[in-house]
Amino acid sequence: MPTPVVKVENLVKRYKELVALDHFNLEIMEGEIFGLLGPNGSGKTTTINCILSLLGYDKGCIEVFGREMRPDSYDLKRRIGVVMQDVAVFQELTVYENIDYFCGLYIRDRKLRKTYVEDAIQFVELTDFQKFYPKKLSGGLLRRLNIACGIAHKPELIILDEPTVAVDPQSRNKILEGIGELNRQGATIIYTSHYMEEVEQLCTRIAIMDKGKNLAIGTTEELKRMIKKSEIISIDILDLTEAQLKDLRQLKHVYEVTFENHCLKILCDGGKHNLLRVLDYLQSQELSFGRVYSELPTLNDVFLEITGKELRD
């Protein structure tokens, strides 16, 4: 049975008048790719820094690998790899030298370290660039170097904070494939991103937090069942009367109907055969229509319904 790798209980962190974490709870199991989502200022980075014991906190308890995490828990920290959003490498060192330096913080044995560094270079496919300096690398290659520096010592827990920001689709795909492979090799992963499709594709479970609280947690499917929207029906149609729109709003499981620019959009809150009922009504009115498509809610829909649509700083 999987055991908790990270356990956060009743965590409170204040910055003077601001409560960054408000009795926050979290449990991440061994072998998971765990998505941590939230708007800007929700407390994600504070949570990560507290888990790593880089920040003190006012109340609560954090356990990593079954033991309390403290600032001097160096034996625990050796088992963790961190890849933060801002690329952190030395410009005066080559690709190889950067990875060797960061790996050397954990692995003292030179022969073993050399093997680990070569494994990391091969893993992120930087073999042809190992003598390059960072300023000569593209954004995607730089991100892959950043990842290699964080995972070269083969950590059991890897924290990835926005690892695909500002990279091209090819590099993003390569990074995502690499994260999946790290997990298959046994690493537990905490993953933060604003790219909802990445999180939906990668993560086994997801927590959505805001204002320092854990608002919802579960698999993608479990989260989708928490919101009202269960189906979105869109139909291209030339015209509809107010009476017809009123009839559509009264159909079973329909809770919102809009009609703009010849596009009918119907939101449903559950049930089966919603599309059939809508099409039956349109045919009964002898209305001609074009493209018809039905879609299930996305993780982005879940995120917006739970956290709200107002702009954040």
FIPAMAR-247226 format. One line per 5 residues: number of its first residue (from 1); their letters; for each residue x negated, y, z of N, C-alpha, C. Coordinates in Angstrom, 2 decimals. Each point is the difference from the previous one (the first is absolute). Example, Ala and Ser with C-alpha at 12.3 -4.5 7.8 and 13.67 -1.06 7.14 Angstrom:
1> as> -13.19,-5.69,7.80,0.89,1.19,0.00,-0.90,1.20,0.00  0.35,1.05,-0.72,-0.82,1.19,0.06,0.77,1.09,0.73
This chain:
1> mptpv> -0.85,-1.20,0.00,0.85,1.20,0.00,-0.89,1.25,0.00  0.30,0.99,-0.86,-0.82,1.23,-0.04,-0.03,0.70,1.35  -1.14,0.58,0.32,-0.16,0.73,1.25,-0.19,1.48,-0.30  0.36,0.88,0.94,-0.18,1.44,-0.24,-1.48,0.37,-0.09  -0.36,0.70,-1.08,-1.34,0.55,-0.14,-0.04,1.39,0.62
6> vkven> 1.09,0.74,-0.18,0.13,1.34,0.59,1.32,0.07,0.76  -0.06,0.48,1.22,1.21,0.17,0.81,-0.04,1.37,0.67  0.97,0.83,-0.34,0.09,1.36,0.55,1.28,0.09,0.80  -0.11,0.38,1.27,1.18,0.05,0.87,0.15,1.37,0.65  1.17,0.59,-0.23,0.40,1.21,0.71,-1.04,1.11,-0.09
11> lvkry> -0.56,0.21,-1.19,-1.11,0.94,-0.19,0.51,1.44,-0.07  -0.59,0.85,0.80,0.31,1.43,0.01,-1.29,0.78,-0.22  0.02,0.89,-0.98,-1.15,0.87,-0.27,0.49,1.42,-0.21  -0.51,0.93,0.80,0.39,1.41,-0.11,-1.19,0.85,-0.40  0.30,1.00,-0.84,-0.95,1.07,-0.28,0.62,1.28,0.56
16> kelva> -0.30,0.30,1.26,0.62,1.13,0.71,1.53,-0.16,-0.03  0.70,0.87,-0.74,1.47,-0.06,-0.01,0.54,-1.02,-0.99  -0.86,-0.43,-0.94,0.45,-0.92,-1.04,-0.11,-1.45,0.48  1.11,-0.74,-0.14,-0.01,-1.43,0.31,-0.22,-0.73,-1.32  -1.23,-0.49,-0.21,-0.34,-0.66,-1.27,0.49,-1.43,-0.03
21> ldhfn> -0.04,-0.69,1.14,0.52,-1.36,0.12,0.91,-0.04,1.22  1.22,-0.44,-0.22,1.03,0.07,1.03,0.47,-1.41,0.37  -0.68,-0.61,0.98,0.32,-1.36,0.44,0.04,-0.96,-1.20  -1.09,0.02,-0.74,-0.12,-0.75,-1.25,-0.37,-1.46,0.27  0.68,-0.92,-0.70,-0.26,-1.43,0.14,-0.27,-0.62,-1.37
26> leime> -0.93,-0.97,-0.03,-0.36,-0.63,-1.26,-0.68,-1.33,0.30  0.31,-1.00,-0.82,-0.66,-1.30,0.11,-0.31,-0.51,-1.39  -1.27,-0.27,-0.26,-0.44,-0.47,-1.32,-0.58,-1.40,0.18  0.53,-0.95,-0.78,-0.37,-1.39,0.17,-1.18,-0.38,-0.88  -0.71,-1.03,0.42,-1.14,-0.51,-0.75,0.43,-0.41,-1.41
31> geifg> -0.77,0.43,-1.00,0.26,-0.38,-1.38,0.95,0.90,-0.75  0.51,1.04,0.64,0.94,0.91,-0.68,-0.73,1.05,-0.83  0.68,0.48,-1.04,-0.32,1.31,-0.58,1.13,0.89,0.48  -0.32,0.85,0.96,1.02,0.77,0.70,0.01,1.44,-0.49  1.11,0.45,-0.54,0.12,1.36,-0.51,0.46,0.96,1.08
36> llgpn> -0.73,1.08,0.16,0.36,1.04,0.96,0.35,1.26,-0.79  1.30,0.33,-0.02,0.49,1.10,-0.82,0.55,1.11,0.87  -0.09,1.21,-0.53,0.59,1.14,0.68,-0.32,1.28,-0.74  0.84,1.03,0.14,-0.30,1.30,-0.63,-1.26,0.61,0.59  -0.50,1.03,-0.64,-1.13,0.75,0.57,0.36,0.48,1.40
41> gsgkt> -0.91,-0.20,0.94,0.25,0.44,1.37,0.83,-0.97,0.83  0.23,-1.20,-0.51,0.84,-0.96,0.72,-0.73,-0.69,1.13  -1.35,0.00,-0.05,-0.78,-0.63,1.05,-0.80,-1.20,-0.46  -0.06,-0.25,-1.31,-0.73,-1.18,-0.52,-1.49,0.06,0.34  -0.64,1.12,-0.32,-1.43,0.12,0.23,-0.32,-0.03,1.49
46> ttinc> 0.84,0.63,0.80,-0.19,-0.04,1.45,0.11,-1.43,0.51  0.95,-0.76,-0.53,0.15,-1.41,0.39,-1.26,-0.78,-0.31  -0.52,0.17,-1.22,-1.21,-0.73,-0.40,-1.18,0.39,0.89  -0.16,1.29,0.26,-1.13,0.45,0.83,0.12,-0.50,1.43  1.22,-0.14,0.49,0.19,-0.55,1.34,-0.31,-1.50,0.02
51> ilsll> 0.44,-0.72,-1.03,-0.30,-1.43,-0.10,-1.50,-0.23,0.00  -0.73,0.88,-0.70,-1.46,-0.11,-0.08,-0.70,0.56,1.23  0.77,0.54,0.93,-0.53,0.63,1.22,-0.91,1.17,-0.32  0.32,0.70,-1.09,-0.70,1.24,-0.34,0.68,1.19,0.66  1.23,-0.20,0.45,0.77,1.02,0.71,0.45,-0.56,1.34
56> gydkg> -0.02,0.83,1.00,0.64,-0.37,1.25,1.51,0.22,-0.12  0.75,-0.57,0.91,1.45,0.18,-0.02,0.51,0.13,1.43  1.23,0.49,0.13,0.53,0.36,1.30,0.64,-1.17,0.74  0.51,-0.96,-0.75,0.73,-1.10,0.63,0.04,-1.17,-0.98  0.10,-1.21,0.55,0.18,-1.17,-0.85,-1.19,-0.93,0.04
61> cievf> 0.08,-1.03,-0.84,-1.04,-1.02,-0.04,-0.21,-0.47,-1.44  -1.26,-0.19,-0.38,-0.34,-0.51,-1.33,-0.88,-1.22,0.17  0.43,-1.11,-0.61,-0.81,-1.22,-0.01,-0.37,-0.34,-1.44  -1.24,-0.39,-0.21,-0.47,-0.46,-1.31,-0.67,-1.36,0.22  0.40,-0.97,-0.80,-0.49,-1.38,0.17,0.25,-0.50,1.42
66> gremr> 1.13,0.42,0.58,0.39,-0.50,1.31,-0.69,0.64,1.18  -0.79,1.06,-0.23,-0.70,0.68,1.09,0.24,1.50,-0.06  -0.05,0.64,1.15,0.20,1.45,0.03,-1.11,0.70,-0.77  0.38,0.90,-0.87,-0.98,0.77,-0.80,-0.43,1.23,0.78  -1.32,0.13,0.16,-0.58,1.14,0.71,-1.06,0.66,-0.89
71> pdsyd> -0.41,1.22,0.31,-1.04,0.65,-0.80,-1.30,-0.81,-0.09  -0.31,-0.78,1.04,-1.24,-0.77,0.00,0.22,-1.48,-0.36  1.12,-0.31,-0.63,0.28,-1.39,-0.40,-0.69,-0.31,-1.33  -1.33,0.05,0.03,-0.77,-0.13,-1.24,0.12,-1.39,-0.61  0.17,-1.03,0.83,0.16,-1.34,-0.54,1.29,-0.14,-0.79
76> lkrri> 1.05,0.73,0.42,1.25,0.00,-0.76,-0.14,0.83,-1.27  -0.66,1.14,0.11,-0.13,0.90,-1.15,-0.83,-0.62,-1.12  -0.91,-0.92,0.34,-0.77,-0.68,-1.04,0.88,-0.89,-0.87  1.17,-0.35,0.52,0.92,-0.88,-0.74,1.00,0.79,-0.83  -0.18,1.34,-0.04,0.93,0.89,-0.70,-0.73,0.73,-1.12
81> gvvmq> 0.66,0.14,-1.14,-0.49,0.82,-1.10,0.96,1.14,-0.26  -0.53,1.18,-0.24,0.84,1.20,-0.19,-0.35,0.68,-1.30  1.02,0.26,-0.82,-0.18,0.76,-1.24,0.98,1.17,0.07  -0.52,1.19,0.31,0.87,1.16,0.16,0.26,0.69,-1.34  0.98,0.90,0.00,0.42,0.67,-1.23,-1.13,0.83,-0.62
86> dvavf> -0.72,0.72,0.83,-1.12,0.81,-0.50,-1.22,-0.90,-0.20  -0.54,0.00,-1.21,-1.16,-0.84,-0.30,-1.18,0.43,0.90  -0.58,-0.99,0.70,-1.08,0.29,0.94,-1.22,-0.83,-0.37  -0.81,0.52,-0.91,-1.25,-0.66,-0.38,-1.11,1.05,-0.02  -1.25,-0.46,-0.03,-1.14,0.91,-0.02,-0.41,0.29,-1.44
91> qeltv> 0.01,1.28,-0.36,-0.31,0.38,-1.37,-1.46,-0.27,-0.37  -0.89,-0.04,0.99,-1.42,-0.20,-0.29,-0.38,-1.48,-0.08  0.95,-0.90,0.23,-0.25,-1.44,-0.10,0.70,-0.58,-1.23  -0.59,-1.03,-0.58,0.63,-0.67,-1.15,1.18,-0.83,0.49  0.74,-0.56,-0.97,1.12,-0.88,0.33,-0.48,-1.13,0.91
96> yenid> -1.06,-0.68,-0.40,-0.52,-1.11,0.80,-0.42,0.48,1.39  -0.73,1.10,0.05,-0.51,0.49,1.28,1.14,0.42,0.93  1.06,0.59,-0.55,1.15,0.37,0.82,0.62,-1.23,0.64  0.27,-1.01,-0.81,0.65,-1.20,0.52,-0.91,-0.69,1.01  -1.29,-0.04,-0.28,-0.97,-0.62,0.91,-0.05,0.75,1.34
101> yfcgl> 0.08,1.33,-0.06,-0.03,0.79,1.24,1.20,-0.33,0.88  1.21,0.07,-0.59,1.20,-0.22,0.81,0.09,-1.44,0.48  -0.41,-0.94,-0.83,-0.03,-1.40,0.42,-0.99,-0.19,1.13  -1.11,0.73,-0.06,-1.04,-0.11,1.02,0.43,0.49,1.37  1.07,0.78,0.07,0.52,0.43,1.30,0.55,-1.18,0.79
106> yirdr> 0.35,-1.08,-0.71,0.62,-1.17,0.63,-0.86,-1.26,-0.11  -0.73,-0.14,-1.10,-0.77,-1.22,-0.28,-1.48,0.32,0.07  -0.67,-0.51,1.02,-1.42,0.29,0.21,-0.91,-0.92,-0.81  0.41,-1.24,-0.16,-0.82,-0.97,-0.72,-0.14,0.42,-1.47  -1.23,0.26,-0.45,-0.22,0.56,-1.34,0.44,-0.95,-1.11
111> klrkt> -0.28,-1.27,0.16,0.36,-0.97,-1.04,1.52,-0.11,-0.13  0.66,-0.08,1.14,1.46,-0.08,-0.03,0.60,1.29,-0.54  -0.58,1.16,0.40,0.51,1.28,-0.46,-0.14,0.12,-1.52  -1.12,-0.46,-0.55,-0.21,0.05,-1.45,1.09,-0.81,-0.72  0.33,-1.16,0.54,1.06,-0.83,-0.59,1.34,0.72,0.06
116> yveda> 0.30,0.61,1.16,1.28,0.70,0.17,0.10,1.20,-0.95  -1.10,0.75,-0.14,0.00,1.17,-0.89,0.24,-0.44,-1.44  -0.68,-1.04,-0.42,0.18,-0.51,-1.37,1.42,-0.50,-0.21  0.56,-0.64,1.01,1.40,-0.46,-0.07,0.94,1.20,-0.18  -0.24,1.06,0.75,0.86,1.19,-0.06,-0.10,0.68,-1.36
121> iqfve> -1.21,0.10,-0.52,-0.21,0.62,-1.32,0.73,-0.80,-1.08  -0.11,-1.31,0.09,0.68,-0.84,-0.98,1.51,0.08,0.16  0.45,0.07,1.26,1.43,0.04,0.27,0.67,1.22,-0.62  -0.64,1.18,0.12,0.60,1.23,-0.56,-0.48,0.27,-1.42  -0.75,-0.94,-0.56,-0.48,0.08,-1.38,-0.82,1.26,-0.27
126> ltdfq> -1.02,0.19,0.84,-0.91,1.14,-0.17,-1.42,-0.47,-0.34  -0.12,-1.23,-0.48,-1.33,-0.56,-0.30,-0.78,0.88,-0.97  0.69,0.53,-1.02,-0.68,0.82,-1.00,-0.31,1.41,0.49  0.46,0.34,1.22,-0.14,1.37,0.49,-0.79,0.07,1.31  -0.61,-1.11,0.43,-0.58,-0.03,1.34,-1.19,0.94,0.17
131> kfypk> -0.62,0.43,-1.08,-1.11,0.95,0.09,0.44,1.45,-0.21  1.31,0.21,-0.23,0.54,1.34,-0.22,0.16,0.72,1.34  -0.10,1.33,-0.06,0.33,0.83,1.15,1.48,0.39,-0.09  0.67,0.24,1.14,1.44,0.26,0.00,0.44,1.10,-0.95  -0.81,1.06,-0.16,0.42,1.12,-0.85,0.12,-0.41,-1.46
136> klsgg> -0.57,-1.14,-0.38,0.09,-0.49,-1.38,1.20,-0.92,-0.22  0.73,-0.29,1.05,1.13,-0.94,-0.10,1.31,0.72,-0.28  0.89,-0.66,-0.72,1.36,0.53,-0.20,0.78,-0.14,1.30  1.18,0.61,0.04,0.83,-0.07,1.20,0.34,-1.42,0.39  0.34,-0.83,-1.00,0.35,-1.38,0.29,-1.17,-0.80,0.53
141> llrrl> -1.18,0.19,-0.60,-1.20,-0.71,0.47,-0.38,0.45,1.41  0.19,1.30,0.27,-0.33,0.52,1.32,0.91,-0.61,1.07  1.27,-0.15,-0.34,0.94,-0.65,0.92,-0.40,-1.44,0.26  -0.43,-0.69,-1.04,-0.41,-1.40,0.17,-1.28,-0.10,0.84  -0.90,0.98,-0.15,-1.18,0.05,0.86,0.41,0.22,1.45
146> niacg> 0.94,0.89,0.21,0.50,0.29,1.35,0.55,-1.27,0.65  0.75,-0.77,-0.78,0.57,-1.26,0.51,-1.12,-0.99,0.32  -0.98,-0.10,-0.91,-1.10,-0.94,0.23,-0.74,0.32,1.29  -0.21,1.29,0.28,-0.69,0.40,1.23,0.80,-0.40,1.25  1.33,0.00,-0.12,0.85,-0.32,1.15,0.19,-1.48,0.23
151> iahkp> -0.21,-0.83,-1.03,0.32,-1.43,0.14,-1.23,-0.91,-0.16  -1.20,0.59,-0.20,-1.19,-0.81,-0.28,-0.34,-0.96,1.14  0.31,0.38,1.24,-0.35,-0.85,1.15,1.04,-1.10,0.25  0.93,-0.16,-0.94,1.03,-1.05,0.03,0.86,0.08,1.27  0.67,1.13,0.21,0.82,0.16,1.21,1.27,-0.84,-0.05
156> eliil> 0.52,-0.31,1.18,1.24,-0.77,0.10,1.24,0.90,-0.09  -0.15,1.27,0.40,1.07,0.99,-0.09,-0.50,1.16,-0.85  0.74,0.35,-1.05,-0.40,1.09,-0.89,1.09,1.06,-0.01  -0.39,1.24,0.24,0.94,1.12,-0.03,-0.30,0.83,-1.24  1.00,0.11,-0.87,-0.14,0.72,-1.26,0.98,1.18,-0.01
161> deptv> -0.55,1.21,0.02,0.81,1.21,0.06,-0.02,0.69,-1.36  1.08,-0.12,-0.75,0.13,0.62,-1.32,-1.19,-0.33,-0.92  -0.30,-1.28,-0.22,-1.21,-0.34,-0.77,0.10,0.26,-1.49  1.20,0.29,-0.54,0.14,0.19,-1.45,0.35,1.43,-0.39  -0.21,0.94,0.91,0.32,1.40,-0.30,-0.86,0.49,-1.16
166> avdpq> 0.65,0.64,-0.97,-0.70,0.70,-1.10,-0.90,-0.90,-0.82  0.44,-1.25,-0.25,-0.76,-0.86,-0.91,0.90,-0.38,-1.18  -0.62,-0.39,-1.11,0.75,-0.36,-1.19,0.69,-1.36,0.19  1.00,-0.31,-0.84,0.75,-1.25,0.17,-0.86,-1.25,-0.02  -1.04,-0.03,-0.85,-0.85,-1.18,-0.06,-0.74,-0.21,1.33
171> srnki> -0.56,1.09,0.55,-0.71,-0.11,1.27,0.97,-0.35,1.12  1.18,0.59,-0.03,1.00,-0.32,1.03,0.34,-1.49,-0.03  0.21,-0.53,-1.20,0.34,-1.42,-0.11,-1.13,-0.88,0.52  -1.25,0.37,-0.31,-1.15,-0.76,0.48,-0.09,0.04,1.52  0.26,1.15,0.59,-0.04,0.14,1.46,1.09,-0.85,0.65
176> legig> 1.20,0.04,-0.56,1.11,-0.78,0.57,-0.27,-1.49,-0.11  -0.56,-0.43,-1.12,-0.37,-1.41,-0.15,-1.03,-0.39,1.06  -0.96,0.90,0.25,-1.03,-0.27,1.00,0.57,-0.12,1.40  0.98,0.85,0.33,0.63,-0.06,1.33,0.71,-1.33,0.18  0.71,-0.43,-1.04,0.66,-1.30,0.06,-0.98,-1.13,0.21
181> elnrq> -1.14,0.07,-0.66,-1.02,-1.04,0.13,-0.61,0.00,1.40  -0.25,1.18,0.57,-0.51,0.08,1.38,0.96,-0.69,0.96  1.28,0.20,-0.21,1.00,-0.64,0.85,-0.01,-1.51,-0.18  -0.12,-0.45,-1.24,-0.05,-1.45,-0.26,-1.24,-0.63,0.62  -1.05,0.79,0.15,-1.22,-0.50,0.63,0.09,-0.01,1.52
186> gatii> 1.12,0.50,0.54,0.24,-0.10,1.44,0.10,1.30,0.76  -0.21,1.14,-0.64,0.04,1.28,0.71,1.44,0.45,0.25  0.23,0.54,1.19,1.24,0.71,0.30,-0.20,1.45,-0.42  1.01,0.58,-0.65,-0.19,1.33,-0.58,1.10,0.95,0.45  -0.40,1.19,0.41,0.93,1.12,0.25,-0.17,0.96,-1.16
191> ytshy> 1.12,0.31,-0.66,-0.06,0.76,-1.26,0.93,1.20,0.07  -0.56,1.19,-0.21,0.85,1.19,-0.10,-0.08,0.56,-1.41  1.11,0.50,-0.48,0.04,0.58,-1.35,1.28,0.80,-0.16  -0.05,0.99,-0.91,1.21,0.70,-0.40,0.56,-0.58,-1.29  -0.69,-0.99,-0.58,0.48,-0.66,-1.22,0.88,-1.19,0.41
196> meeve> 1.31,0.22,-0.02,0.93,-1.00,0.51,-0.06,-1.31,-0.78  -0.25,0.10,-1.31,-0.05,-1.23,-0.80,-1.18,-0.88,0.42  -1.10,0.61,0.42,-1.14,-0.77,0.49,0.37,-0.76,1.27  0.62,0.70,0.93,0.36,-0.60,1.27,1.00,-1.13,-0.22  0.98,0.24,-0.88,1.01,-1.02,-0.30,-0.65,-1.23,-0.63
201> qlctr> -1.02,0.22,-0.82,-0.68,-1.10,-0.68,-0.90,-0.78,0.94  -0.68,0.68,0.91,-1.05,-0.62,0.79,0.45,-0.56,1.35  0.82,0.76,0.71,0.13,-0.20,1.45,1.01,-1.08,0.37  -0.38,-0.80,0.98,0.90,-1.03,0.51,1.04,0.60,0.94  -0.41,0.97,0.81,0.93,0.76,0.85,-0.37,1.47,-0.05
206> iaimd> 0.98,0.84,0.34,-0.19,1.45,-0.12,0.64,0.67,1.21  -0.69,1.00,0.54,0.57,0.86,1.03,0.16,1.40,-0.57  1.15,0.61,0.22,0.23,1.39,-0.40,0.06,0.83,1.26  -0.94,0.95,0.11,-0.04,0.84,1.19,0.21,1.47,-0.35  0.48,0.74,0.96,0.16,1.45,-0.16,0.08,0.63,1.37
211> kgknl> -0.58,1.17,0.12,-0.01,0.76,1.25,-0.51,-0.85,1.16  -1.00,-0.83,-0.30,-0.65,-0.77,1.04,0.75,-1.23,0.46  1.08,-0.35,-0.70,0.79,-1.16,0.40,0.08,-1.02,-1.13  0.16,-1.26,0.38,0.18,-1.07,-0.96,1.50,-0.11,-0.29  0.42,0.47,-1.18,1.43,0.07,-0.31,0.56,-1.32,-0.52
216> aigtt> -0.82,-0.76,-0.72,0.47,-1.26,-0.57,-1.19,-0.88,-0.31  0.20,-1.31,0.10,-1.07,-0.94,-0.30,0.59,-1.28,-0.55  -0.67,-0.58,-0.98,0.49,-1.25,-0.58,-0.60,-0.24,-1.37  0.41,-1.07,-0.65,-0.39,-0.23,-1.38,0.72,1.01,-0.89  -0.42,0.10,-1.25,0.65,0.92,-0.92,1.49,-0.29,-0.09
221> eelkr> 0.36,-1.27,-0.10,1.42,-0.36,-0.11,0.76,0.33,1.27  -0.62,-0.22,1.16,0.67,0.34,1.25,0.23,1.50,0.12  -0.97,0.79,-0.43,0.16,1.45,0.05,1.11,0.47,-0.95  0.07,-0.61,-1.17,1.04,0.39,-0.97,1.40,-0.27,0.54  0.12,-1.05,0.82,1.32,-0.31,0.57,0.39,0.95,1.12
226> mikks> -0.95,0.82,0.47,0.30,0.95,1.08,0.70,1.25,-0.50  -0.07,0.27,-1.30,0.57,1.25,-0.52,1.33,-0.26,-0.69  0.74,1.08,-0.18,1.35,-0.11,-0.57,-0.04,-0.40,-1.47  -0.92,0.58,-0.74,-0.06,-0.23,-1.44,-0.45,-1.42,-0.30  0.84,-0.78,-0.71,-0.38,-1.37,-0.35,-0.07,-0.24,-1.50
231> eiisi> 0.60,0.92,-0.78,-0.03,-0.15,-1.46,0.23,1.36,-0.65  -0.74,0.26,-1.08,0.14,1.25,-0.74,0.38,-0.37,-1.43  1.16,0.43,-0.42,0.49,-0.29,-1.36,-0.07,1.28,-0.82  -0.64,-0.06,-1.16,-0.11,1.15,-0.90,0.54,-0.38,-1.36  0.83,0.89,-0.55,0.63,-0.27,-1.29,-0.01,1.27,-0.85
236> dildl> -0.46,-0.12,-1.24,0.07,1.12,-0.94,1.38,0.03,-0.61  0.69,1.14,0.17,1.37,0.11,-0.49,0.26,1.44,-0.41  0.79,0.19,-1.04,0.16,1.33,-0.57,0.77,0.94,0.91  1.13,-0.46,0.53,0.82,0.91,0.79,0.89,-0.77,0.95  0.33,0.64,1.13,0.91,-0.56,0.99,0.84,1.12,0.58
241> teaql> 1.25,-0.31,0.28,0.88,1.00,0.62,-0.16,-0.06,1.51  0.48,1.05,0.67,-0.04,0.01,1.46,0.84,-1.13,0.58  1.09,-0.33,-0.66,0.86,-1.09,0.47,-0.75,-1.33,-0.08  -0.74,-0.20,-1.10,-0.76,-1.25,-0.14,-1.13,-0.09,1.03  -0.67,1.11,0.28,-1.04,0.02,1.03,0.60,-0.32,1.37
246> kdlrq> 1.20,0.53,0.25,0.67,-0.28,1.27,0.31,-1.49,0.12  0.48,-0.61,-1.10,0.28,-1.45,0.01,-1.27,-0.80,0.30  -1.11,0.41,-0.62,-1.26,-0.71,0.21,-0.45,0.10,1.46  0.23,1.15,0.61,-0.40,0.18,1.40,0.82,-0.88,0.94  1.15,-0.45,-0.45,0.87,-0.81,0.84,-0.23,-1.50,-0.19
251> lkhvy> -0.92,-0.36,-0.89,-0.30,-1.42,-0.18,-0.68,-0.55,1.26  0.18,-1.28,0.23,-0.55,-0.67,1.18,-1.52,0.12,0.03  -0.55,0.34,1.16,-1.44,0.12,0.28,-0.65,1.24,-0.63  0.75,0.82,-0.71,-0.57,1.23,-0.59,0.06,1.11,1.06  -1.14,0.67,0.24,0.02,1.09,0.96,-0.46,1.33,-0.58
256> evtfe> -0.52,-0.01,-1.23,-0.39,1.27,-0.63,0.03,-0.15,-1.52  0.59,0.98,-0.68,0.07,0.01,-1.46,-0.42,1.38,-0.49  -0.94,0.04,-0.94,-0.39,1.26,-0.62,0.03,-0.17,-1.51  0.24,1.13,-0.70,0.04,-0.03,-1.46,-0.65,1.28,-0.52  -1.22,-0.15,-0.53,-0.74,1.15,-0.51,-0.72,-0.38,-1.28
261> nhclk> 0.03,0.94,-0.97,-0.70,-0.21,-1.28,0.33,-1.34,-0.63  1.29,-0.33,0.03,0.52,-1.23,-0.62,-0.55,-1.26,0.65  -0.41,0.10,1.25,-0.47,-1.18,0.74,0.87,-0.18,1.25  0.65,-1.13,0.07,0.82,-0.36,1.16,-0.87,-0.81,0.96  -0.07,0.46,1.24,-0.78,-0.72,1.01,0.90,-0.33,1.18
266> ilcdg> 0.00,-1.28,0.36,0.87,-0.50,1.06,-0.85,-0.70,1.05  0.14,0.41,1.26,-0.72,-0.62,1.09,0.95,-0.89,0.79  -0.45,-1.23,0.27,0.82,-0.97,0.71,-0.68,-0.39,1.31  0.81,-0.34,1.01,-0.53,-0.30,1.32,0.11,-1.47,0.37  0.07,-0.87,-0.96,0.07,-1.43,0.29,0.90,-0.70,-1.00
271> gkhnl> 0.26,-1.28,0.27,0.93,-0.75,-0.83,-0.64,-0.57,-1.26  0.75,-0.83,-0.68,-0.42,-0.61,-1.25,0.90,0.46,-1.13  -0.47,-0.16,-1.21,0.80,0.28,-1.21,0.41,1.47,-0.12  -0.80,0.89,0.59,0.32,1.43,-0.10,-0.03,0.47,-1.45  -0.99,-0.43,-0.75,-0.11,0.41,-1.40,1.18,-0.49,-0.81
276> lrvld> 0.44,-1.23,0.24,1.16,-0.54,-0.73,1.25,0.84,0.26  0.21,0.41,1.24,1.17,0.82,0.32,-0.05,1.34,-0.72  -1.20,0.59,-0.06,-0.13,1.29,-0.69,0.27,-0.17,-1.50  -0.58,-1.00,-0.61,0.19,-0.22,-1.44,1.45,-0.35,-0.33  0.64,-0.78,0.87,1.41,-0.32,-0.21,0.85,1.27,-0.01
281> ylqsq> -0.33,0.92,0.92,0.77,1.25,0.04,-0.22,0.82,-1.28  -1.25,0.14,-0.43,-0.29,0.79,-1.20,0.69,-0.59,-1.22  0.01,-1.33,-0.10,0.67,-0.65,-1.12,1.52,0.19,0.08  0.54,0.01,1.21,1.45,0.23,0.15,0.40,1.40,-0.45  -0.96,0.93,0.07,0.24,1.37,-0.44,-0.39,0.21,-1.46
286> elsfg> -0.41,-1.11,-0.66,-0.41,0.02,-1.41,-1.09,1.05,-0.24  -0.97,0.01,0.92,-1.11,0.94,-0.10,-1.22,-0.69,-0.63  -0.64,0.68,-0.92,-1.22,-0.53,-0.61,-1.20,0.45,0.82  -0.97,-0.89,0.16,-1.18,0.34,0.78,-1.23,-0.66,-0.61  -1.14,0.56,0.35,-1.26,-0.50,-0.56,-0.75,-0.85,0.98
291> rvyse> -1.23,0.40,0.28,-0.88,-0.81,0.85,0.58,-0.16,1.40  -0.06,-1.23,0.51,0.48,-0.33,1.33,-1.13,-0.70,0.76  -0.30,0.45,1.18,-0.97,-0.74,0.80,0.29,0.14,1.48  -0.33,-1.08,0.70,0.22,-0.07,1.44,-1.34,-0.25,0.67  -0.28,0.72,1.06,-1.27,-0.18,0.70,0.22,-0.06,1.50
296> lptln> -0.84,-0.79,0.65,0.02,-0.09,1.45,-0.80,1.15,0.58  0.22,0.33,1.27,-0.77,1.10,0.60,-1.49,-0.35,0.07  -0.83,1.01,-0.12,-1.45,-0.18,0.11,-0.45,0.34,1.41  -1.25,-0.29,0.28,-0.56,0.39,1.29,0.01,1.52,0.14  -0.14,0.72,-1.11,0.08,1.46,0.04,1.37,0.47,0.47
301> dvfle> 1.08,-0.68,-0.46,1.36,0.33,0.47,0.10,-0.22,1.51  -0.55,-1.10,0.47,0.02,-0.30,1.44,-0.73,1.09,0.77  -1.20,0.34,-0.48,-0.84,1.00,0.67,0.73,1.34,0.12  0.61,0.45,-1.10,0.67,1.30,0.00,1.25,0.00,0.88  0.73,-1.13,0.01,1.21,-0.04,0.83,-0.36,-0.01,1.49
306> itgke> -1.09,-0.67,0.35,-0.37,-0.12,1.41,-0.69,1.26,0.51  -0.86,0.59,-0.82,-0.78,1.16,0.47,0.57,1.34,-0.45  0.97,0.00,-0.94,0.58,1.24,-0.49,-0.71,0.54,-1.22  0.62,0.94,-0.67,-0.54,0.51,-1.26,-0.62,1.39,0.11  -0.03,0.56,1.20,-0.56,1.34,0.13,-1.50,-0.03,-0.26
311> lrd> -0.52,1.10,-0.54,-1.43,0.10,-0.30,-0.81,0.04,1.28  -1.19,-0.61,-0.05,-0.91,0.00,1.15,-1.28,0.76,-0.38  -0.70,0.46,1.02,-1.28,0.67,-0.22,-1.05,-1.02,-0.41
